[in-house]
């Protein structure tokens, strides 16, 4: 019985330790940074633009939630600020599409920044992780996109 309890405890501890890694690999990755939201958001945009990419769209996510909460009977937004930015890296996208056309699912790339009302000054930055359409060439191409997005977020969060 004691060995069984130790095994269960060890398994639970392993799952608790792995949980943050799983969250990072399950469709998104994010980091936090202390600071003013506007500065961190601008750093995110600059990290994209300074690499030669164009931010195609900036979505005002918090504004949408605030505008629509009453109409849909939802609670108010948990954010003080929340935006997402979309862009594409032509070379990386061409490589991904050449590997398999279904990689269109990854375009445009999306990065985000938000600040929770409950934790002012703690800014979250992250990105939606790209997924592979399958095969070695696709996996490699998508890994290159993921690497770019991770570098952008890491630059902003440092």
N, C-alpha and C positions, 0 to 999 in steps of 0.2 A: 504494500500500500504506500509506504514511504517513497519508494522508487517511482511509483506512478505519479505521486504528488509532485516530486521533483521534476519529472519529465513534463508535466502539465505546466508547472511554474516556469520552467526553462522555455517552453514553447511560447507561453504568454509574453515573457520578457523579450524573446526574439521578435515576436510580432510587433511589440511596442517600439522596439528599436528600429525595425524596418518600416514602420508606418510612414515616417516623413519621406523616406526614399520612394516608397510606393506612390505617395501623393505627387512627388516630383515627376514620376515617370508615367502617370496615368492620364496624360493629356495636357498638362500644364506644368510650368516651372515658375517659381517666384522667389524673390528675395525681399528683405525689408531694409529700409534706410531711414535713419532719423533725419528730419529736416522739414523744410517748407515744401508743401505740395507743388506749388508752381515751379519752384527751382528744379525739383526732381523730374517733373513732367517735361520741362524744357531740356534738361539733361538727356532724357530719353529720346526726345525728338532730335536733338543735336547728335547723339550717338548714331542715329540712322543717317541723317543728312551728311554728316562728316565722313561717312563711308561712301558717299556718292549716290545714295539712294534718295528717292522722292517719297515723302509721306503722302499717299494718295487721299487718305481720309482720316479725320479725327472724329471719333464718336463720343458724344457727350452722354455717357451711360447714366451717370447720376441724375442729370437733367431729365432724361427720359423716365426714370423711375419716379422722380418727384412729380412730373407732369401727369403720369398715368395712374398713380397709386390710388387715388380716390375713385377714379372711373372703374377700376377693376376690383375694388374692395380690398386692396392690399395694404399692408403696413407701410409706413414711410420708409424711405431709403435708409439703409444702414451706413451709407457713405456720407462723408462731407464733400468729397471729390472723387470722381471716377471717370476715367476716359480710356479709350483704346485707340491705337493708331494702326493703320494698315499700310503696308508697302510691299514691294517685291524686288528681288534681286534677279535680274534677267538671266544672267549666266547660270546661276544655281537652278532657277526654275526650268530653263531649257534642258539642263542635264537631267532633272527629275522627270520631266515630261518625256524625254527621249527614252528613259528607262521603262516607263509605262504611263500611258495617257491618263490613267486614273489618279495619278499624282496631282491632277488639277485640284483635288480636294484641299491641298495645302496653300493655295493662292486665294487671296493675298495672305501674307504673313501678318499675324496680329500680335502686338505687344500691348501691355496695359500698365496703368498706374492708378492706384486708388489709396484713399485715406479713410479709415473708419471713424465715424462720429465718436465711438467709444474709446478710440486710441489716437487722439490728435497728435500730429507730429511723427507718427510712425507710417511711413509711406511704403506701400507694396508696389514692386515692379516685377513684371514677369511676361511670359509669352505662352501662347497656345503651341504645344509641341506638334511638329509635323508627323504625319504617319506615312509609312511606306505602303505602296501598292503591291509590294511583293517582289522577291527576286533580289539577287546580290547587287545588281546595278542600281535598282531602286533604293535598296537599303543604304548604299553608299551615298547616293545623291541626297537622300533625305537626312542622313547624318550630317552632311555638309551644311544643310539649311539649319538644322538644329544647333550646330556649332556656332553659326553666325548669330542666331538669336540669343544663345547663351552668352556669347561674348558681349553683345550689346547690353544685356541685362546686368552682367557682372561689372561692366564699365560704369554703369549708372549707380549700382549699389555699393561700390567701393567707397 
